[in-house]
Structure formats: structure tokens, C-alpha cells
Amino acid sequence: MIQQSSRAIGIIGPGRAGVGLALALAQAGYSVFIHGRKKKHVPAPLKLTVGDGGTPPPWIGDTDVVILTVRDDAITPLAESLAQARAIAERHVVLHLSGSQGQEALGPLVTSRAALGSLHPLQTIVEPELAPARLQGAWAAVEGMPRAVAAGERIAQELGMRPFRIATKAKPIYHAGAVFASNYLVVVEAVAQRLLRHAGLSDADAWAALRPLVEGTFENLTRHEPREALTGPVVRGDTATIVRHLQSLAVDDAKLYRALGRAALELTQKQGMDVKTAETVADALATDLPPVLRKSGQVGP
Ligand SMILES: NC(=O)c1ccc[n+]([C@@H]2O[C@H](COP(=O)([O-])OP(=O)(O)OC[C@H]3O[C@@H](n4cnc5c(N)ncnc54)[C@H](OP(=O)(O)O)[C@@H]3O)[C@@H](O)[C@H]2O)c1
């Protein structure tokens, strides 16, 4: 018999985030149930229940909070199958973890009168075993119906996260920001590694050579906001260097360099670069001058 408790939380989707969150909840003293479609190993003390996608987990009636930790595109179909099985009742809080969607992803469950919402840890989870420590100090975007928001905030706080509320319609742009901060940062490092390989270094040496630079950059970012931590040819107005870079790059890399260079120019203008220098840099990047909000609130130049 499954023990019922207000501190019982059920998780559906035993992937990286689901298992990581389940471990963190278990360490915080929750009774955690976790359910998947296939048998797989989950770390102790978790015990996985398994059933086909159309059948609700056996413990669904023994929890008040259910968190759907499937990939973003599977949230609504899973909500639909839970609705069809009448598995969710009014007393339930149902949350999902997607960064880009809100309570609308749980639309099929509206008629259950359960409280619907989302809890998005602003953290990257690759190895679930590291999640309990990684979630400590991470911010978490909470959105949804009032009872869902209250539950999401309580859970986030108990895991050492810092919850903050976000409007449903703001989730896509918020999550695009998170993708830049994490995923595309990794992509940019991979591009840098490839360019050093073209310069004659092995893959391994290229990354070994770049790592201290990356770590130094991160160190700067821990002490300063991005606009203060930016260095390089755009900030210096070194247009000949920019032109040399662009001449050395293949078409796709040059496009990326120009797009990021334009964003760097915008940042630099906000830090006070004069319009004449900014125009020369824009010419070197073969881009137009970004519109910049001046301190006066006017768009310049
Ligand atoms: N990982 C992160 O860093 C992170 C951070 C913040 C938020 N999130 C969010 O967390 C959610 C999950 O992401 P993830 O990275 O953990 O993805 P993932 O590793 O691909 O895990 C998804 C899991 O859900 C299972 N699943 C899919 N459909 C299911 C169903 N109908 N019933 C039961 N299990 C089902 C999958 O198993 P099978 O398909 O093998 O059955 C898989 O184990 C996403 O909404 C994501 O945006 C992730």
C-alpha cells in the first residue's frame, strides 16, 4: 500500500530532469513516486513504476501534486491521456517543467478543476545525480493558477531554489533567453573549438587551449554584468581586426560572427561608444547600426 501524505509528489517522465528533481525532492524529505513507459534503472531511493503511456500511474490517487517531466512536446498528449482516464481530481496540483510553455499546455485537464501551472528550474540537468546540488541557488520561473503557483513556489524553496513569478505569455521570450545563456553558449564554444582546429590544433588541444580563456571569462561574469565584462575588437573599435576575422571565415561562421558582432556593438553603444566609432564598426561588420536606448530613454543615434 502506497503511503499517502501531503508531502507526496508524483513525477511522470523518468528522464534527466524528472529523475534529478525526484532525487532532490527525496533528499528534501518528500515521498516521491516516479513513473515511466519503460523499465530503466533509477538511482536509490527512487523506485520506478512502469505502465504504457495510456494508463495513469498506480499512485496517482495517493498524491496531491503531480509533475509532468516529459519533453515539452509530450506534455499536452500526456495531459490528454490523464484527462481521458479521469486520473486527475480537483484536489490535485499539476505542474510541468517546460520553460517555454505555461498552464495552457495542460489544457486537456481544465475540466478536472485541478490547479494547473509550471515550474521551470533555470538550470541545466545532464546527470540527475548532480541535480540536488545544482538546483540549490538556481532561480525557478513559476506560473499558473494561484494554487499551482503556491505549490510551485513551496517546492522550489524547499529545494533551495529561488522562485520568481512569470506571466504565461512571457514564457517563450524568457526561455529564449535561457537558451542563449546556456545552450548557445555551449554552441559558441564548439564553434571556437572548430576554428582553432582549422588553425592547426587538434580537437583536444583546441579545447584545452580555450578552457582557461573560457574560465577567465566566466570569472569576469561572476563579478560583473555582461555589458561590463565584454572585451574584444568591437569594444576597442578595432575595425581592421574585424575585417581580417571576416575574411578568414567561411560563409556560415561569418554570418554568426556578424550577428554576434552586431549584438556586441549594441552593448558597446549602451556603454557609451560614440556614434562615429560605432558607424565604423558597423561598416566593418557589414551591418546596420543597432538602435540603442540611450540613458535619456531616446533611441539613438
Ligand atoms: N534537462 C534540463 O536541463 C531541464 C531543465 C529545465 C527544464 N527541463 C524540462 O524538463 C522536461 C523534461 O526534459 P528532460 O531534459 O528531462 O527530457 P528527457 O531526458 O528526454 O526526459 C523525458 C522523459 O520522459 C519520458 N516520457 C515521455 N513521454 C512519456 C509518457 N507519456 N509517460 C511517461 N514517460 C514519458 C521519456 O521516456 P521514453 O520516451 O523513453 O519513454 C524520458 O524518460 C522538459 O519539459 C524540459 O523543458 C529540463
The ligand as a Tripos MOL2 file, in Angstrom:
@<TRIPOS>MOLECULE
LIG
   48    52     1     0     0
SMALL
NO_CHARGES

@<TRIPOS>ATOM
      1 N1         17.2300   18.7180  -18.5670 N.am      1 LIG1
      2 C1         17.2240   20.0010  -18.2500 C.2       1 LIG1
      3 O1         18.2810   20.6140  -18.1090 O.2       1 LIG1
      4 C2         15.9280   20.7290  -18.0000 C.ar      1 LIG1
      5 C3         15.9860   21.9290  -17.2810 C.ar      1 LIG1
      6 C4         14.7970   22.6170  -17.0120 C.ar      1 LIG1
      7 C5         13.5990   22.1000  -17.5040 C.ar      1 LIG1
      8 N2         13.5890   20.9420  -18.2340 N.ar      1 LIG1
      9 C6         12.2930   20.4580  -18.7320 C.3       1 LIG1
     10 O2         12.0640   19.1610  -18.2090 O.3       1 LIG1
     11 C7         11.2790   18.4050  -19.1470 C.3       1 LIG1
     12 C8         11.9950   17.0940  -19.4360 C.3       1 LIG1
     13 O3         13.2570   17.3750  -20.0210 O.3       1 LIG1
     14 P1         14.4540   16.3100  -19.9540 P.3       1 LIG1
     15 O4         15.6760   17.0390  -20.3720 O.co2     1 LIG1
     16 O5         14.4390   15.5850  -18.6520 O.co2     1 LIG1
     17 O6         13.9980   15.3020  -21.1340 O.3       1 LIG1
     18 P2         14.3600   13.7610  -21.3070 P.3       1 LIG1
     19 O7         15.6820   13.4610  -20.6660 O.co2     1 LIG1
     20 O8         14.1630   13.4480  -22.7590 O.co2     1 LIG1
     21 O9         13.2560   13.0020  -20.4520 O.3       1 LIG1
     22 C9         11.9220   12.8550  -20.8050 C.3       1 LIG1
     23 C10        11.4290   11.5520  -20.1950 C.3       1 LIG1
     24 O10        10.0150   11.4530  -20.3200 O.3       1 LIG1
     25 C11         9.6890   10.1170  -20.7050 C.3       1 LIG1
     26 N3          8.3580   10.1240  -21.3030 N.ar      1 LIG1
     27 C12         7.9780   10.6850  -22.4730 C.ar      1 LIG1
     28 N4          6.6320   10.5260  -22.6480 N.ar      1 LIG1
     29 C13         6.1700    9.8740  -21.5510 C.ar      1 LIG1
     30 C14         4.8870    9.4130  -21.1290 C.ar      1 LIG1
     31 N5          3.8120    9.6100  -21.8880 N.pl3     1 LIG1
     32 N6          4.8010    8.7880  -19.9400 N.ar      1 LIG1
     33 C15         5.8810    8.5890  -19.1740 C.ar      1 LIG1
     34 N7          7.1380    8.9870  -19.5130 N.ar      1 LIG1
     35 C16         7.2720    9.6180  -20.6930 C.ar      1 LIG1
     36 C17        10.8170    9.7210  -21.6210 C.3       1 LIG1
     37 O11        10.9340    8.3360  -21.6870 O.3       1 LIG1
     38 P3         10.6950    7.4570  -23.0190 P.3       1 LIG1
     39 O12        10.3820    8.3870  -24.1610 O.co2     1 LIG1
     40 O13        11.9880    6.7350  -23.1760 O.co2     1 LIG1
     41 O14         9.5530    6.5790  -22.6320 O.co2     1 LIG1
     42 C18        12.0230   10.3110  -20.8380 C.3       1 LIG1
     43 O15        12.4510    9.4340  -19.8270 O.3       1 LIG1
     44 C19        11.0950   19.2900  -20.3840 C.3       1 LIG1
     45 O16         9.8610   19.9540  -20.2850 O.3       1 LIG1
     46 C20        12.2240   20.2960  -20.2440 C.3       1 LIG1
     47 O17        11.9350   21.5290  -20.8760 O.3       1 LIG1
     48 C21        14.7210   20.2510  -18.4870 C.ar      1 LIG1
@<TRIPOS>BOND
     1     1     2 1
     2     2     3 2
     3     2     4 1
     4     4     5 ar
     5     4    48 ar
     6     5     6 ar
     7     6     7 ar
     8     7     8 ar
     9     8     9 1
    10     8    48 ar
    11     9    10 1
    12     9    46 1
    13    10    11 1
    14    11    12 1
    15    11    44 1
    16    12    13 1
    17    13    14 1
    18    14    15 2
    19    14    16 1
    20    14    17 1
    21    17    18 1
    22    18    19 2
    23    18    20 1
    24    18    21 1
    25    21    22 1
    26    22    23 1
    27    23    24 1
    28    23    42 1
    29    24    25 1
    30    25    26 1
    31    25    36 1
    32    26    27 ar
    33    26    35 ar
    34    27    28 ar
    35    28    29 ar
    36    29    30 ar
    37    29    35 ar
    38    30    31 1
    39    30    32 ar
    40    32    33 ar
    41    33    34 ar
    42    34    35 ar
    43    36    37 1
    44    36    42 1
    45    37    38 1
    46    38    39 2
    47    38    40 1
    48    38    41 1
    49    42    43 1
    50    44    45 1
    51    44    46 1
    52    46    47 1
@<TRIPOS>SUBSTRUCTURE
     1 LIG1         1 GROUP 0 **** ****
